[in-house]
Amino acid sequence: MAEETKITCPLCERTFFYHDFHEGFVADSCQCGNLQIMLRENPDNRFNRYKHTLAITFNKEHPQITSKYEKDK
């Protein structure tokens, strides 16, 4: 199953997609400055199967986060 996670700022309605963040593209923010999104490297990967964690911070309003699953063809 493929997952699509969408992160939307409720103030300016800018949309980010989880899959857009990778080692070459590690940070972004919305136009109104409410959301900041960063890809952080996990310091000790011996106990974690993921190399990175997506960190989302906000100033005024909580982001809207939705996930949609699609069957692989």
mmCIF file of the N, C-alpha and C atoms, coordinates in Angstrom:
data_MODEL
# 
_entry.id   MODEL 
# 
loop_
_atom_site.group_PDB 
_atom_site.id 
_atom_site.type_symbol 
_atom_site.label_atom_id 
_atom_site.label_alt_id 
_atom_site.label_comp_id 
_atom_site.label_asym_id 
_atom_site.label_entity_id 
_atom_site.label_seq_id 
_atom_site.pdbx_PDB_ins_code 
_atom_site.Cartn_x 
_atom_site.Cartn_y 
_atom_site.Cartn_z 
_atom_site.occupancy 
_atom_site.B_iso_or_equiv 
_atom_site.pdbx_formal_charge 
_atom_site.auth_seq_id 
_atom_site.auth_comp_id 
_atom_site.auth_asym_id 
_atom_site.auth_atom_id 
_atom_site.pdbx_PDB_model_num 
ATOM 1   N N  . MET A 1 1  ? 0.833  -1.186 0.000  1.00 0.00 ? 1  MET A N  1 
ATOM 2   C CA . MET A 1 1  ? 0.000  0.000  0.000  1.00 0.00 ? 1  MET A CA 1 
ATOM 3   C C  . MET A 1 1  ? 0.873  1.243  0.000  1.00 0.00 ? 1  MET A C  1 
ATOM 4   N N  . ALA A 1 2  ? 0.545  2.158  -0.846 1.00 0.00 ? 2  ALA A N  1 
ATOM 5   C CA . ALA A 1 2  ? 1.251  3.423  -0.892 1.00 0.00 ? 2  ALA A CA 1 
ATOM 6   C C  . ALA A 1 2  ? 0.528  4.420  0.005  1.00 0.00 ? 2  ALA A C  1 
ATOM 7   N N  . GLU A 1 3  ? 1.296  5.193  0.735  1.00 0.00 ? 3  GLU A N  1 
ATOM 8   C CA . GLU A 1 3  ? 0.705  6.179  1.632  1.00 0.00 ? 3  GLU A CA 1 
ATOM 9   C C  . GLU A 1 3  ? 1.045  7.572  1.139  1.00 0.00 ? 3  GLU A C  1 
ATOM 10  N N  . GLU A 1 4  ? 0.068  8.455  1.193  1.00 0.00 ? 4  GLU A N  1 
ATOM 11  C CA . GLU A 1 4  ? 0.294  9.850  0.856  1.00 0.00 ? 4  GLU A CA 1 
ATOM 12  C C  . GLU A 1 4  ? -0.102 10.683 2.064  1.00 0.00 ? 4  GLU A C  1 
ATOM 13  N N  . THR A 1 5  ? 0.867  11.319 2.704  1.00 0.00 ? 5  THR A N  1 
ATOM 14  C CA . THR A 1 5  ? 0.600  12.155 3.865  1.00 0.00 ? 5  THR A CA 1 
ATOM 15  C C  . THR A 1 5  ? 0.703  13.607 3.450  1.00 0.00 ? 5  THR A C  1 
ATOM 16  N N  . LYS A 1 6  ? -0.361 14.356 3.735  1.00 0.00 ? 6  LYS A N  1 
ATOM 17  C CA . LYS A 1 6  ? -0.453 15.757 3.339  1.00 0.00 ? 6  LYS A CA 1 
ATOM 18  C C  . LYS A 1 6  ? -0.494 16.620 4.591  1.00 0.00 ? 6  LYS A C  1 
ATOM 19  N N  . ILE A 1 7  ? 0.312  17.688 4.611  1.00 0.00 ? 7  ILE A N  1 
ATOM 20  C CA . ILE A 1 7  ? 0.387  18.616 5.732  1.00 0.00 ? 7  ILE A CA 1 
ATOM 21  C C  . ILE A 1 7  ? -0.033 19.979 5.193  1.00 0.00 ? 7  ILE A C  1 
ATOM 22  N N  . THR A 1 8  ? -1.087 20.567 5.781  1.00 0.00 ? 8  THR A N  1 
ATOM 23  C CA . THR A 1 8  ? -1.630 21.826 5.265  1.00 0.00 ? 8  THR A CA 1 
ATOM 24  C C  . THR A 1 8  ? -1.654 22.874 6.371  1.00 0.00 ? 8  THR A C  1 
ATOM 25  N N  . CYS A 1 9  ? -1.235 24.086 6.039  1.00 0.00 ? 9  CYS A N  1 
ATOM 26  C CA . CYS A 1 9  ? -1.326 25.212 6.967  1.00 0.00 ? 9  CYS A CA 1 
ATOM 27  C C  . CYS A 1 9  ? -2.766 25.739 6.925  1.00 0.00 ? 9  CYS A C  1 
ATOM 28  N N  . PRO A 1 10 ? -3.444 25.851 8.073  1.00 0.00 ? 10 PRO A N  1 
ATOM 29  C CA . PRO A 1 10 ? -4.820 26.340 8.066  1.00 0.00 ? 10 PRO A CA 1 
ATOM 30  C C  . PRO A 1 10 ? -4.933 27.842 7.800  1.00 0.00 ? 10 PRO A C  1 
ATOM 31  N N  . LEU A 1 11 ? -3.841 28.578 7.937  1.00 0.00 ? 11 LEU A N  1 
ATOM 32  C CA . LEU A 1 11 ? -3.889 30.025 7.740  1.00 0.00 ? 11 LEU A CA 1 
ATOM 33  C C  . LEU A 1 11 ? -3.709 30.428 6.276  1.00 0.00 ? 11 LEU A C  1 
ATOM 34  N N  . CYS A 1 12 ? -2.668 29.928 5.623  1.00 0.00 ? 12 CYS A N  1 
ATOM 35  C CA . CYS A 1 12 ? -2.410 30.295 4.225  1.00 0.00 ? 12 CYS A CA 1 
ATOM 36  C C  . CYS A 1 12 ? -2.758 29.176 3.243  1.00 0.00 ? 12 CYS A C  1 
ATOM 37  N N  . GLU A 1 13 ? -3.131 28.015 3.770  1.00 0.00 ? 13 GLU A N  1 
ATOM 38  C CA . GLU A 1 13 ? -3.550 26.847 2.995  1.00 0.00 ? 13 GLU A CA 1 
ATOM 39  C C  . GLU A 1 13 ? -2.463 26.273 2.079  1.00 0.00 ? 13 GLU A C  1 
ATOM 40  N N  . ARG A 1 14 ? -1.200 26.502 2.407  1.00 0.00 ? 14 ARG A N  1 
ATOM 41  C CA . ARG A 1 14 ? -0.109 25.874 1.661  1.00 0.00 ? 14 ARG A CA 1 
ATOM 42  C C  . ARG A 1 14 ? -0.048 24.404 2.042  1.00 0.00 ? 14 ARG A C  1 
ATOM 43  N N  . THR A 1 15 ? 0.174  23.563 1.055  1.00 0.00 ? 15 THR A N  1 
ATOM 44  C CA . THR A 1 15 ? 0.192  22.124 1.260  1.00 0.00 ? 15 THR A CA 1 
ATOM 45  C C  . THR A 1 15 ? 1.586  21.565 1.031  1.00 0.00 ? 15 THR A C  1 
ATOM 46  N N  . PHE A 1 16 ? 2.006  20.681 1.919  1.00 0.00 ? 16 PHE A N  1 
ATOM 47  C CA . PHE A 1 16 ? 3.275  19.969 1.813  1.00 0.00 ? 16 PHE A CA 1 
ATOM 48  C C  . PHE A 1 16 ? 2.968  18.478 1.764  1.00 0.00 ? 16 PHE A C  1 
ATOM 49  N N  . PHE A 1 17 ? 3.803  17.712 1.098  1.00 0.00 ? 17 PHE A N  1 
ATOM 50  C CA . PHE A 1 17 ? 3.656  16.262 1.052  1.00 0.00 ? 17 PHE A CA 1 
ATOM 51  C C  . PHE A 1 17 ? 4.871  15.620 1.698  1.00 0.00 ? 17 PHE A C  1 
ATOM 52  N N  . TYR A 1 18 ? 4.613  14.621 2.538  1.00 0.00 ? 18 TYR A N  1 
ATOM 53  C CA . TYR A 1 18 ? 5.661  13.934 3.283  1.00 0.00 ? 18 TYR A CA 1 
ATOM 54  C C  . TYR A 1 18 ? 6.763  13.406 2.362  1.00 0.00 ? 18 TYR A C  1 
ATOM 55  N N  . HIS A 1 19 ? 6.386  12.826 1.226  1.00 0.00 ? 19 HIS A N  1 
ATOM 56  C CA . HIS A 1 19 ? 7.365  12.200 0.327  1.00 0.00 ? 19 HIS A CA 1 
ATOM 57  C C  . HIS A 1 19 ? 8.280  13.213 -0.355 1.00 0.00 ? 19 HIS A C  1 
ATOM 58  N N  . ASP A 1 20 ? 7.967  14.506 -0.288 1.00 0.00 ? 20 ASP A N  1 
ATOM 59  C CA . ASP A 1 20 ? 8.821  15.533 -0.894 1.00 0.00 ? 20 ASP A CA 1 
ATOM 60  C C  . ASP A 1 20 ? 10.071 15.820 -0.063 1.00 0.00 ? 20 ASP A C  1 
ATOM 61  N N  . PHE A 1 21 ? 10.076 15.410 1.205  1.00 0.00 ? 21 PHE A N  1 
ATOM 62  C CA . PHE A 1 21 ? 11.219 15.667 2.076  1.00 0.00 ? 21 PHE A CA 1 
ATOM 63  C C  . PHE A 1 21 ? 12.155 14.466 2.039  1.00 0.00 ? 21 PHE A C  1 
ATOM 64  N N  . HIS A 1 22 ? 13.414 14.723 1.688  1.00 0.00 ? 22 HIS A N  1 
ATOM 65  C CA . HIS A 1 22 ? 14.423 13.673 1.589  1.00 0.00 ? 22 HIS A CA 1 
ATOM 66  C C  . HIS A 1 22 ? 15.779 14.301 1.845  1.00 0.00 ? 22 HIS A C  1 
ATOM 67  N N  . GLU A 1 23 ? 16.827 13.529 1.742  1.00 0.00 ? 23 GLU A N  1 
ATOM 68  C CA . GLU A 1 23 ? 18.172 14.034 2.085  1.00 0.00 ? 23 GLU A CA 1 
ATOM 69  C C  . GLU A 1 23 ? 18.581 15.261 1.280  1.00 0.00 ? 23 GLU A C  1 
ATOM 70  N N  . GLY A 1 24 ? 18.073 15.419 0.074  1.00 0.00 ? 24 GLY A N  1 
ATOM 71  C CA . GLY A 1 24 ? 18.408 16.586 -0.744 1.00 0.00 ? 24 GLY A CA 1 
ATOM 72  C C  . GLY A 1 24 ? 17.523 17.791 -0.477 1.00 0.00 ? 24 GLY A C  1 
ATOM 73  N N  . PHE A 1 25 ? 16.377 17.577 0.145  1.00 0.00 ? 25 PHE A N  1 
ATOM 74  C CA . PHE A 1 25 ? 15.413 18.650 0.436  1.00 0.00 ? 25 PHE A CA 1 
ATOM 75  C C  . PHE A 1 25 ? 14.964 18.466 1.877  1.00 0.00 ? 25 PHE A C  1 
ATOM 76  N N  . VAL A 1 26 ? 15.567 19.208 2.812  1.00 0.00 ? 26 VAL A N  1 
ATOM 77  C CA . VAL A 1 26 ? 15.392 18.900 4.231  1.00 0.00 ? 26 VAL A CA 1 
ATOM 78  C C  . VAL A 1 26 ? 14.546 19.889 5.022  1.00 0.00 ? 26 VAL A C  1 
ATOM 79  N N  . ALA A 1 27 ? 14.157 21.029 4.459  1.00 0.00 ? 27 ALA A N  1 
ATOM 80  C CA . ALA A 1 27 ? 13.394 22.008 5.236  1.00 0.00 ? 27 ALA A CA 1 
ATOM 81  C C  . ALA A 1 27 ? 12.550 22.882 4.327  1.00 0.00 ? 27 ALA A C  1 
ATOM 82  N N  . ASP A 1 28 ? 11.418 23.354 4.889  1.00 0.00 ? 28 ASP A N  1 
ATOM 83  C CA . ASP A 1 28 ? 10.542 24.273 4.164  1.00 0.00 ? 28 ASP A CA 1 
ATOM 84  C C  . ASP A 1 28 ? 9.626  24.934 5.180  1.00 0.00 ? 28 ASP A C  1 
ATOM 85  N N  . SER A 1 29 ? 8.984  26.024 4.773  1.00 0.00 ? 29 SER A N  1 
ATOM 86  C CA . SER A 1 29 ? 8.006  26.691 5.638  1.00 0.00 ? 29 SER A CA 1 
ATOM 87  C C  . SER A 1 29 ? 6.921  27.302 4.760  1.00 0.00 ? 29 SER A C  1 
ATOM 88  N N  . CYS A 1 30 ? 5.789  27.616 5.373  1.00 0.00 ? 30 CYS A N  1 
ATOM 89  C CA . CYS A 1 30 ? 4.694  28.202 4.603  1.00 0.00 ? 30 CYS A CA 1 
ATOM 90  C C  . CYS A 1 30 ? 4.901  29.706 4.462  1.00 0.00 ? 30 CYS A C  1 
ATOM 91  N N  . GLN A 1 31 ? 4.109  30.319 3.583  1.00 0.00 ? 31 GLN A N  1 
ATOM 92  C CA . GLN A 1 31 ? 4.277  31.744 3.287  1.00 0.00 ? 31 GLN A CA 1 
ATOM 93  C C  . GLN A 1 31 ? 3.957  32.643 4.485  1.00 0.00 ? 31 GLN A C  1 
ATOM 94  N N  . CYS A 1 32 ? 2.994  32.240 5.303  1.00 0.00 ? 32 CYS A N  1 
ATOM 95  C CA . CYS A 1 32 ? 2.605  33.084 6.439  1.00 0.00 ? 32 CYS A CA 1 
ATOM 96  C C  . CYS A 1 32 ? 3.511  32.891 7.648  1.00 0.00 ? 32 CYS A C  1 
ATOM 97  N N  . GLY A 1 33 ? 4.410  31.916 7.606  1.00 0.00 ? 33 GLY A N  1 
ATOM 98  C CA . GLY A 1 33 ? 5.352  31.688 8.704  1.00 0.00 ? 33 GLY A CA 1 
ATOM 99  C C  . GLY A 1 33 ? 4.792  30.860 9.843  1.00 0.00 ? 33 GLY A C  1 
ATOM 100 N N  . ASN A 1 34 ? 3.609  30.292 9.677  1.00 0.00 ? 34 ASN A N  1 
ATOM 101 C CA . ASN A 1 34 ? 3.010  29.487 10.738 1.00 0.00 ? 34 ASN A CA 1 
ATOM 102 C C  . ASN A 1 34 ? 3.687  28.127 10.870 1.00 0.00 ? 34 ASN A C  1 
ATOM 103 N N  . LEU A 1 35 ? 3.971  27.446 9.760  1.00 0.00 ? 35 LEU A N  1 
ATOM 104 C CA . LEU A 1 35 ? 4.553  26.100 9.789  1.00 0.00 ? 35 LEU A CA 1 
ATOM 105 C C  . LEU A 1 35 ? 6.013  26.099 9.376  1.00 0.00 ? 35 LEU A C  1 
ATOM 106 N N  . GLN A 1 36 ? 6.806  25.314 10.083 1.00 0.00 ? 36 GLN A N  1 
ATOM 107 C CA . GLN A 1 36 ? 8.182  25.025 9.703  1.00 0.00 ? 36 GLN A CA 1 
ATOM 108 C C  . GLN A 1 36 ? 8.324  23.512 9.730  1.00 0.00 ? 36 GLN A C  1 
ATOM 109 N N  . ILE A 1 37 ? 8.857  22.955 8.651  1.00 0.00 ? 37 ILE A N  1 
ATOM 110 C CA . ILE A 1 37 ? 9.012  21.511 8.544  1.00 0.00 ? 37 ILE A CA 1 
ATOM 111 C C  . ILE A 1 37 ? 10.478 21.208 8.270  1.00 0.00 ? 37 ILE A C  1 
ATOM 112 N N  . MET A 1 38 ? 11.039 20.282 9.056  1.00 0.00 ? 38 MET A N  1 
ATOM 113 C CA . MET A 1 38 ? 12.448 19.910 8.901  1.00 0.00 ? 38 MET A CA 1 
ATOM 114 C C  . MET A 1 38 ? 12.589 18.395 8.917  1.00 0.00 ? 38 MET A C  1 
ATOM 115 N N  . LEU A 1 39 ? 13.504 17.898 8.136  1.00 0.00 ? 39 LEU A N  1 
ATOM 116 C CA . LEU A 1 39 ? 13.869 16.492 8.158  1.00 0.00 ? 39 LEU A CA 1 
ATOM 117 C C  . LEU A 1 39 ? 15.099 16.372 9.052  1.00 0.00 ? 39 LEU A C  1 
ATOM 118 N N  . ARG A 1 40 ? 14.970 15.644 10.151 1.00 0.00 ? 40 ARG A N  1 
ATOM 119 C CA . ARG A 1 40 ? 16.079 15.510 11.098 1.00 0.00 ? 40 ARG A CA 1 
ATOM 120 C C  . ARG A 1 40 ? 16.627 14.099 11.063 1.00 0.00 ? 40 ARG A C  1 
ATOM 121 N N  . GLU A 1 41 ? 17.938 14.008 11.093 1.00 0.00 ? 41 GLU A N  1 
ATOM 122 C CA . GLU A 1 41 ? 18.593 12.700 11.102 1.00 0.00 ? 41 GLU A CA 1 
ATOM 123 C C  . GLU A 1 41 ? 18.556 12.125 12.512 1.00 0.00 ? 41 GLU A C  1 
ATOM 124 N N  . ASN A 1 42 ? 18.174 10.860 12.626 1.00 0.00 ? 42 ASN A N  1 
ATOM 125 C CA . ASN A 1 42 ? 18.164 10.191 13.921 1.00 0.00 ? 42 ASN A CA 1 
ATOM 126 C C  . ASN A 1 42 ? 19.610 9.922  14.340 1.00 0.00 ? 42 ASN A C  1 
ATOM 127 N N  . PRO A 1 43 ? 19.972 10.287 15.572 1.00 0.00 ? 43 PRO A N  1 
ATOM 128 C CA . PRO A 1 43 ? 21.371 10.188 15.993 1.00 0.00 ? 43 PRO A CA 1 
ATOM 129 C C  . PRO A 1 43 ? 21.885 8.758  16.127 1.00 0.00 ? 43 PRO A C  1 
ATOM 130 N N  . ASP A 1 44 ? 21.051 7.826  16.545 1.00 0.00 ? 44 ASP A N  1 
ATOM 131 C CA . ASP A 1 44 ? 21.502 6.456  16.762 1.00 0.00 ? 44 ASP A CA 1 
ATOM 132 C C  . ASP A 1 44 ? 20.562 5.502  16.047 1.00 0.00 ? 44 ASP A C  1 
ATOM 133 N N  . ASN A 1 45 ? 20.996 5.000  14.903 1.00 0.00 ? 45 ASN A N  1 
ATOM 134 C CA . ASN A 1 45 ? 20.143 4.141  14.085 1.00 0.00 ? 45 ASN A CA 1 
ATOM 135 C C  . ASN A 1 45 ? 20.213 2.667  14.474 1.00 0.00 ? 45 ASN A C  1 
ATOM 136 N N  . ARG A 1 46 ? 20.954 2.328  15.520 1.00 0.00 ? 46 ARG A N  1 
ATOM 137 C CA . ARG A 1 46 ? 21.025 0.920  15.934 1.00 0.00 ? 46 ARG A CA 1 
ATOM 138 C C  . ARG A 1 46 ? 19.670 0.402  16.398 1.00 0.00 ? 46 ARG A C  1 
ATOM 139 N N  . PHE A 1 47 ? 18.872 1.276  17.019 1.00 0.00 ? 47 PHE A N  1 
ATOM 140 C CA . PHE A 1 47 ? 17.596 0.857  17.585 1.00 0.00 ? 47 PHE A CA 1 
ATOM 141 C C  . PHE A 1 47 ? 16.401 1.414  16.811 1.00 0.00 ? 47 PHE A C  1 
ATOM 142 N N  . ASN A 1 48 ? 16.648 2.039  15.698 1.00 0.00 ? 48 ASN A N  1 
ATOM 143 C CA . ASN A 1 48 ? 15.577 2.663  14.927 1.00 0.00 ? 48 ASN A CA 1 
ATOM 144 C C  . ASN A 1 48 ? 15.750 2.287  13.464 1.00 0.00 ? 48 ASN A C  1 
ATOM 145 N N  . ARG A 1 49 ? 14.694 1.804  12.832 1.00 0.00 ? 49 ARG A N  1 
ATOM 146 C CA . ARG A 1 49 ? 14.815 1.410  11.429 1.00 0.00 ? 49 ARG A CA 1 
ATOM 147 C C  . ARG A 1 49 ? 14.743 2.601  10.479 1.00 0.00 ? 49 ARG A C  1 
ATOM 148 N N  . TYR A 1 50 ? 14.371 3.775  10.988 1.00 0.00 ? 50 TYR A N  1 
ATOM 149 C CA . TYR A 1 50 ? 14.276 4.970  10.159 1.00 0.00 ? 50 TYR A CA 1 
ATOM 150 C C  . TYR A 1 50 ? 15.517 5.831  10.333 1.00 0.00 ? 50 TYR A C  1 
ATOM 151 N N  . LYS A 1 51 ? 16.053 6.332  9.227  1.00 0.00 ? 51 LYS A N  1 
ATOM 152 C CA . LYS A 1 51 ? 17.222 7.213  9.294  1.00 0.00 ? 51 LYS A CA 1 
ATOM 153 C C  . LYS A 1 51 ? 16.847 8.631  9.697  1.00 0.00 ? 51 LYS A C  1 
ATOM 154 N N  . HIS A 1 52 ? 15.621 9.061  9.312  1.00 0.00 ? 52 HIS A N  1 
ATOM 155 C CA . HIS A 1 52 ? 15.201 10.443 9.518  1.00 0.00 ? 52 HIS A CA 1 
ATOM 156 C C  . HIS A 1 52 ? 13.818 10.516 10.153 1.00 0.00 ? 52 HIS A C  1 
ATOM 157 N N  . THR A 1 53 ? 13.560 11.672 10.788 1.00 0.00 ? 53 THR A N  1 
ATOM 158 C CA . THR A 1 53 ? 12.257 11.978 11.371 1.00 0.00 ? 53 THR A CA 1 
ATOM 159 C C  . THR A 1 53 ? 11.816 13.325 10.815 1.00 0.00 ? 53 THR A C  1 
ATOM 160 N N  . LEU A 1 54 ? 10.535 13.443 10.489 1.00 0.00 ? 54 LEU A N  1 
ATOM 161 C CA . LEU A 1 54 ? 9.992  14.712 10.014 1.00 0.00 ? 54 LEU A CA 1 
ATOM 162 C C  . LEU A 1 54 ? 9.503  15.498 11.229 1.00 0.00 ? 54 LEU A C  1 
ATOM 163 N N  . ALA A 1 55 ? 10.075 16.682 11.450 1.00 0.00 ? 55 ALA A N  1 
ATOM 164 C CA . ALA A 1 55 ? 9.706  17.523 12.588 1.00 0.00 ? 55 ALA A CA 1 
ATOM 165 C C  . ALA A 1 55 ? 8.875  18.696 12.081 1.00 0.00 ? 55 ALA A C  1 
ATOM 166 N N  . ILE A 1 56 ? 7.679  18.860 12.652 1.00 0.00 ? 56 ILE A N  1 
ATOM 167 C CA . ILE A 1 56 ? 6.769  19.928 12.246 1.00 0.00 ? 56 ILE A CA 1 
ATOM 168 C C  . ILE A 1 56 ? 6.523  20.828 13.448 1.00 0.00 ? 56 ILE A C  1 
ATOM 169 N N  . THR A 1 57 ? 6.794  22.124 13.282 1.00 0.00 ? 57 THR A N  1 
ATOM 170 C CA . THR A 1 57 ? 6.497  23.087 14.340 1.00 0.00 ? 57 THR A CA 1 
ATOM 171 C C  . THR A 1 57 ? 5.541  24.139 13.782 1.00 0.00 ? 57 THR A C  1 
ATOM 172 N N  . PHE A 1 58 ? 4.793  24.766 14.687 1.00 0.00 ? 58 PHE A N  1 
ATOM 173 C CA . PHE A 1 58 ? 3.855  25.802 14.263 1.00 0.00 ? 58 PHE A CA 1 
ATOM 174 C C  . PHE A 1 58 ? 3.896  26.955 15.256 1.00 0.00 ? 58 PHE A C  1 
ATOM 175 N N  . ASN A 1 59 ? 3.477  28.149 14.789 1.00 0.00 ? 59 ASN A N  1 
ATOM 176 C CA . ASN A 1 59 ? 3.468  29.337 15.640 1.00 0.00 ? 59 ASN A CA 1 
ATOM 177 C C  . ASN A 1 59 ? 2.076  29.681 16.153 1.00 0.00 ? 59 ASN A C  1 
ATOM 178 N N  . LYS A 1 60 ? 1.044  29.620 15.296 1.00 0.00 ? 60 LYS A N  1 
ATOM 179 C CA . LYS A 1 60 ? -0.297 30.074 15.670 1.00 0.00 ? 60 LYS A CA 1 
ATOM 180 C C  . LYS A 1 60 ? -1.336 28.959 15.645 1.00 0.00 ? 60 LYS A C  1 
ATOM 181 N N  . GLU A 1 61 ? -1.433 28.232 14.552 1.00 0.00 ? 61 GLU A N  1 
ATOM 182 C CA . GLU A 1 61 ? -2.472 27.218 14.366 1.00 0.00 ? 61 GLU A CA 1 
ATOM 183 C C  . GLU A 1 61 ? -1.858 25.855 14.081 1.00 0.00 ? 61 GLU A C  1 
ATOM 184 N N  . HIS A 1 62 ? -2.461 24.806 14.627 1.00 0.00 ? 62 HIS A N  1 
ATOM 185 C CA . HIS A 1 62 ? -2.022 23.437 14.360 1.00 0.00 ? 62 HIS A CA 1 
ATOM 186 C C  . HIS A 1 62 ? -2.166 23.120 12.867 1.00 0.00 ? 62 HIS A C  1 
ATOM 187 N N  . PRO A 1 63 ? -1.208 22.390 12.310 1.00 0.00 ? 63 PRO A N  1 
ATOM 188 C CA . PRO A 1 63 ? -1.359 21.980 10.905 1.00 0.00 ? 63 PRO A CA 1 
ATOM 189 C C  . PRO A 1 63 ? -2.442 20.912 10.768 1.00 0.00 ? 63 PRO A C  1 
ATOM 190 N N  . GLN A 1 64 ? -3.006 20.828 9.583  1.00 0.00 ? 64 GLN A N  1 
ATOM 191 C CA . GLN A 1 64 ? -3.952 19.768 9.267  1.00 0.00 ? 64 GLN A CA 1 
ATOM 192 C C  . GLN A 1 64 ? -3.152 18.663 8.584  1.00 0.00 ? 64 GLN A C  1 
ATOM 193 N N  . ILE A 1 65 ? -3.144 17.481 9.178  1.00 0.00 ? 65 ILE A N  1 
ATOM 194 C CA . ILE A 1 65 ? -2.370 16.364 8.644  1.00 0.00 ? 65 ILE A CA 1 
ATOM 195 C C  . ILE A 1 65 ? -3.340 15.257 8.268  1.00 0.00 ? 65 ILE A C  1 
ATOM 196 N N  . THR A 1 66 ? -3.292 14.849 7.009  1.00 0.00 ? 66 THR A N  1 
ATOM 197 C CA . THR A 1 66 ? -4.166 13.779 6.533  1.00 0.00 ? 66 THR A CA 1 
ATOM 198 C C  . THR A 1 66 ? -3.326 12.741 5.801  1.00 0.00 ? 66 THR A C  1 
ATOM 199 N N  . SER A 1 67 ? -3.722 11.485 5.940  1.00 0.00 ? 67 SER A N  1 
ATOM 200 C CA . SER A 1 67 ? -3.049 10.386 5.244  1.00 0.00 ? 67 SER A CA 1 
ATOM 201 C C  . SER A 1 67 ? -4.080 9.621  4.416  1.00 0.00 ? 67 SER A C  1 
ATOM 202 N N  . LYS A 1 68 ? -3.653 9.221  3.239  1.00 0.00 ? 68 LYS A N  1 
ATOM 203 C CA . LYS A 1 68 ? -4.517 8.457  2.365  1.00 0.00 ? 68 LYS A CA 1 
ATOM 204 C C  . LYS A 1 68 ? -3.719 7.255  1.881  1.00 0.00 ? 68 LYS A C  1 
ATOM 205 N N  . TYR A 1 69 ? -4.320 6.081  1.967  1.00 0.00 ? 69 TYR A N  1 
ATOM 206 C CA . TYR A 1 69 ? -3.686 4.860  1.522  1.00 0.00 ? 69 TYR A CA 1 
ATOM 207 C C  . TYR A 1 69 ? -4.275 4.430  0.191  1.00 0.00 ? 69 TYR A C  1 
ATOM 208 N N  . GLU A 1 70 ? -3.406 4.019  -0.719 1.00 0.00 ? 70 GLU A N  1 
ATOM 209 C CA . GLU A 1 70 ? -3.845 3.515  -2.023 1.00 0.00 ? 70 GLU A CA 1 
ATOM 210 C C  . GLU A 1 70 ? -3.268 2.143  -2.238 1.00 0.00 ? 70 GLU A C  1 
ATOM 211 N N  . LYS A 1 71 ? -4.052 1.258  -2.811 1.00 0.00 ? 71 LYS A N  1 
ATOM 212 C CA . LYS A 1 71 ? -3.575 -0.081 -3.127 1.00 0.00 ? 71 LYS A CA 1 
ATOM 213 C C  . LYS A 1 71 ? -2.541 -0.008 -4.239 1.00 0.00 ? 71 LYS A C  1 
ATOM 214 N N  . ASP A 1 72 ? -1.450 -0.757 -4.085 1.00 0.00 ? 72 ASP A N  1 
ATOM 215 C CA . ASP A 1 72 ? -0.456 -0.862 -5.149 1.00 0.00 ? 72 ASP A CA 1 
ATOM 216 C C  . ASP A 1 72 ? -1.029 -1.702 -6.263 1.00 0.00 ? 72 ASP A C  1 
ATOM 217 N N  . LYS A 1 73 ? -0.754 -1.296 -7.486 1.00 0.00 ? 73 LYS A N  1 
ATOM 218 C CA . LYS A 1 73 ? -1.272 -2.061 -8.641 1.00 0.00 ? 73 LYS A CA 1 
ATOM 219 C C  . LYS A 1 73 ? -0.298 -3.097 -9.096 1.00 0.00 ? 73 LYS A C  1 
# 
